[in-house]
């Protein structure tokens, strides 16, 4: 780890990062932190997000060179596609031993009695099954190599406390927290640590704007129908009275992946500005 005179970095020069959801703001920030700390990095997302994924990869190339950056597109909810992608990364960069499970889907914002069942399935497929698929494929690769590693799963404060109008998302992120604890126990004998992070209100960015807009449209008793007022109401829940930044989330992920957190596993770290 670097000194305190600038941004904290780690020595990941012998490591390989694997970041799903790398076309998104948080995934991109995590990938950049790994690349700037010397890791070879594989960035993954859907084919439909290729444009933004290429932007993320280009920024990582600027940190540590094109030979150390790989881009893969697949659907995390398809186990075979995940397995093939991990095999490709092993061939090109080496075994991924710094894994951020960042792929996710917020789903609809609808009160429980009317929440669409098709959306429930999609949210659970991506957020729960997808997280499990990535854990399994990367853990098998690490086990074969015999050197261990670290995995950080993307949960949410919605999975800790529940979020109004977000039935499927809250359920999926609660499941991520639980499966993280199970995987941490099962993978500890292999030297693989597994933790999760639970951010609350992070922005500015597309996900924050979408959440504010859809909560306003949901017409619940918890929020106004004016997006500007909804944003204020959300920030009013935060003791620090501000949004968290994607960099602040990525910094927690990098720490959990680093040897500085070598005795931390099975934990869910809140990144919430004090919301508990």
Secondary structure, 3 states (H helix, E strand, C coil): CCCCCCCCCCCCCCCEEEEECCCCHHHHHHHHHHHHCCCEEEEEECHHHHHHHHHHHHHHHHHHCHHHEEEEECCCCCHHHHHHHHHHHHHHCCCCCEEEECCCCCCCCECHHHCCHHHHHHHHHHHHHHHHHHHHHHHHHHHHHCCCEEEEEECCHHHHHCCCCEHHHHHHHHHHHHHHHHHHHHHHCCCEEEEEEEECCECCCHHHHHHHHHHHHHCCCCCCCCHHHHHHHHHCCCCCCCCECHHHHHHHHHHHHCHHHCCCCCCEEEECCCCC
